Amino acid sequence: MPFFGIVTNVTMLNSISILSSIFQVGAQCIARERKRFIVPPLISLVLILSGYVLFILSYLLKEDRGMNVWIGLAIMGTIFVSLNWWENYSTLFKSSFLNSISEDIARCRNVVSILSSLVRIMVTAAVVGAYIPLSGRVWSSVTSVPGDVKLVILILVAVQIVSSALCHWFVVVACKMHAMRRSFLLPMYLASLGVLAAFVAPVIIFFQNSSDSRGANYTITEYCNDITYGRGLSGDTFWFERLVRDITHTLCPQHMTDLTEMGLLGGSALCWWLGWMLCTMHIWFLQLQRIERTQNLFVRRMYEGPFLEQSMLLNTRFEIQRKKTM
């Protein structure tokens, strides 16, 4: 979503738990077991919807109607992504249709994964193929990618692949050792905050270095102008510095009309994060055997690199907390 800032893109990923919250509320209502367990997903749903409202308001303040389409696509995209984990709740609604689909998918899981990956590739190719001529661009803008950009892309792909494999392995080990809360849940909840800190901290450090070299009167506005117009950017700049400069460009206050807009974006980010936490709170009470089988712990084998921590938690099986009988 290149029309939004990096911080917005990172925080918006937490809103992909919206359908999981709806399914949990529905499952708890049908089960009619412990009423207190319906409260977290219900509050989660309210927070996620509130985050959407604040997100829309933050861009409506700009009075830029061209952003309306991208805002709608971003929200619809997160809702479609949240459909990934419908199997986690299909058996709770006692629907023979959903149960039969789940059983068919389980029997040919590898084939379904291959076909879904091919469909994603074709859809992505179709969208890019249609967007280039419709936007008046030329194909050379896609094919002629600078060498340093290719290096950053390859590094990001490698990081996603390695992190997905390592996270899955460590989570399985942590759950089988019954260290689920402190070695699985807490690191996943803090991952988004860690990513934001990793984005913001280098920007602050680079600004302080520039301020030391330019003088005490050097302001953040001047620093943003230098970043925007590429002043002081040499051709042999290290790729990490280029990445920090690109992050700085999206974080610069010149893209914010006033403090109200920044507050709305911050409020939406907080609502999405809290909503995601409440949606996955049931994992804190999940009962595991000493040596739990991986297939009994997670619903699917696939984890998405861009929203790894969200998919890991939403992929963990959901159970209705039954009333204790004497």
N, C-alpha and C positions, 0 to 999 in steps of 0.2 A: 504494500500500500504506500507508494511513493509520495502521495499527496499529503500524508500526515507525518508528524515528527517521529523520531525514533522512540521517544518516551511513550507517546500515544500508542504506537504499534506494539511495544512491549507490554504495556499495561492492558491493552484491549484483549490480549490473549486470555486473560483470566475470565473474560465473559463467556468463553465457550462452554461453561458449565451450566448455562441457562436451561437447556432441555433436561439435563440430569436433575436439576432442582425440581422441575415440573414433574418428572417421572417419580422422584422420591416422594413428593407431596401426594401424588395420586396413589402410589403404592401404600403409603402409610394410611391414607384415608380408607382404602379398600380393606386393608388388614385389620384396622380398628384395634391395634394392640396398644402400645404405650404412646399416649397422646403427646408426651413431652418431646418425643423424637420427631414429631412433625414440625416443631417450631424452627429448628435450624435451617432445613431446606426452604421453608416458607419465607423466613427472613432473608435467606440467600437470594430467592427469586425477586423479592422487593428491592434488594440492594442492586442487583444486576440491572433491573429495569430502571432504577434511579440513575445508575451510571450511564445508561443509554441516553436518558433525558438530559443529564448534565453535559454529556458529550455533544449532543445535538445543539443545545443552547450555546455552548462555547463557540461553535462555528457559525451559528445564526447571528451572533453579535457582529460578525464581520460584514454581514449583508452581502456575502459573496454567493450568489445563486449557483455559480458553477460548481461549488462544493457539495451541493445537495445530492447529486448523483453518487459521488464517491462516499458520502456519509451513509447513504442507503445501502450501497454495495458492501461497505465494510460491516454494517450491522447484519445484513442478510448472510454475509460470508461466515461470521461467527456463529450464527444460528445453524447454518448448514453443517459447519464443522462439528457442532455439538451433537449432531446425529450419529457420530462415530460410535458412541457407546450405548446405543439403544439395546443391544443384546444383554447388557448388564441388568436390565429391568424387564425384559420380555417375559420371563417365566413368572413374574409377580402378578401379572394381569390376567392369568388363566385364559389366554387366548390361544386356541388351537392353531390359528393361522400363524401367529408369531412364533409359537413353539416349533411348528414344522419348518419354518424358515431357519430358525436357529439350529435345528438338528441337521438340516441340509448343509448349512454353512460349516458346521463343525465337522461333517464328514469330508468336505473338500476344501478345507481351510487354505491350503497352499494355492490351489487353483484360483480361489476367490481373491487372494492377495495379489496374485499375478495379474488377473484380469482388472482388478480395481486400479493397480498401478498403471496399466496400459491405458485405461480410460482417463486417468488423471493426465497422463502425458498428452493424449490426443486433445483433451479439453484445453490444456494449457497452450498447445500449439495452435488450436483454432482461435483462442482468444487473442494471442499475439499476432497471428496472421490476419485477423480482422481489425485489430487496433492500429496496426502500422498504416494501412492505407486510409482508414477512416480519420485518423488524426493528422493526415497530411505529411507523415514522416516518410523517410526512405529506408530501404532495407540495410543500407550501409551503416546506419546508426545502431543496428543490432549486431551485424557481423563484424564491424571494425571496432573491437574492444581493445583498449590499451593493455599493454603487458602487465602493468601494476594492478589493474582492475581484475584481470584474470587470476593473478596471484592471490588477491584477497578473496575472490570467489572460491578458488580451490581450497584455501585455508579454512574458510567457513564451512564448506562441505565436509572436509576432513574432521573438523571439530564436531559437527553434528553427528557424523557416523560413529566416531570414537565415544562421544558422550552418551549416545543412545545405548551402545553396547555396555559401557562401564556402569551406567546408571541401572540398567536392568539387572546386571550381575550382582552389584552391591545391594540392590533392593531385595533380591531373592535371598541373599545371604543374611541380610539384616532381619527379614521376616522369619526365616527358619531359626535364627538365634533368639527370636522373641525380643529383638531390639527395635521394634517397628516404630515406636513413637519418637525416640530420640535419634535414630539412625535413618529413618525414612521420611516420616511426616514433617518434622521440624526442618531438615535440610531442604525439602521440596517447597515448603511454605516460604522460606527465606531466599529461595533461588531468584525470584523476580526482583526482590529488593537488592540482592547482590549484583544482578545484571545492571540495574539502574545506577548503583554506586560505581560499578566499573565504567559506565558511560560518563557519569558526571565528574568523577574524581580526576581523570586525565584532563578534562576541560579546565577545571579549576587550577590544576598544576601548570598547564600551558599558559593560562591567562596570567598567573603570578609571575612566571618567567618572563613573559612579554612586558608585564608591568615593571619588573626590575630593570629591564633593558631600556624601556621607553621613558621611565620616570614615574613619580608618584601620581602625577595628574592624568595618567593613562587610564581611561574609563573602559567599562565593559562595552559601551556603545561603539567606541573607536575600535576595540578589539573585534567586535562582530563585523564592522565594515571592512577591516583588513582581511578577515576570513572570507567574507562574501566576495570581495573583488580580488582575492588571491594575492594580496600584497605580502611580500616576504616569503613566498612559496617558491623555492628553487626547484629546478628540474630533477635533481638527484635526492629529493627529500625521501626519507625512510617511509615505507608503506604505512607503518603504525602512525606516524605523524599525519599522513594524509587522511587516515581513517579518523583520527581525533578531530582534525579540521572539518571533516564532513559531518561528524557528530555535533561539533560546535555550531555549525551552520544551522542545524535543525533546532538547537537549543537556544539560539540567540533570542533575546527579548524583542528584537525588531520584528519578529513574526507574531508577537502578541500585541493586541491593541491596548490592553490595560490589565491591571491586576485582577479585575473581575474574571476575565477570560482564563487567566492562569489559575485562579481559584476554582473555576468550574472544571477545568481539565484535571486538576489535582483531586477534586472531589469525586469525579468519575473514576479515576484510577483507584482511589481508596475504596469506593463502593464495589468495584469489580474484584479487587483483591480480597476484601472481607467476604463477599458473596461466594467466591471460590473456596475460601477456607470453611465457611459454614456448610457448603454443599458437600464437602468431603469429611465433615466431622464424624460421620459414622465409622470411619476407619479406626478412630481412637478406641471404639468399643468392639472391633472385629475380633471374634474368637478364632484363634489359629491352633492347629495341632503342633506338636513339637517339631516334626519334620513335615511341613506342609508342601504338597505338590504344587509346582508352579502353575499348572493349568487350572488348579482349584483356587488359586489366589488371584490370578488375572484373567480377564475375559478374553482379550485378544493378544496376539503376539506382536502386533505392530505398534511402534511408538513414533510419534511425529517429532522430528528434530526441532522445528521452529517453536513448538509449544511442548517441550519434552516433559517438564515438571507437571503441567496440567494433565497431559495424557497418561502419565504414570499413575496419578491419584484417581482420575476418573475411570481408569481401566481396572482398578481394584474392585473386587466383587462387592456387591451391595447385599446386605441381609436385613430383614425386618427384625427388630428387637422385640422378642416375644415377652409376654407377661410371665413372671415366675409363678409356677404352680406349686402348691404345698404337697 
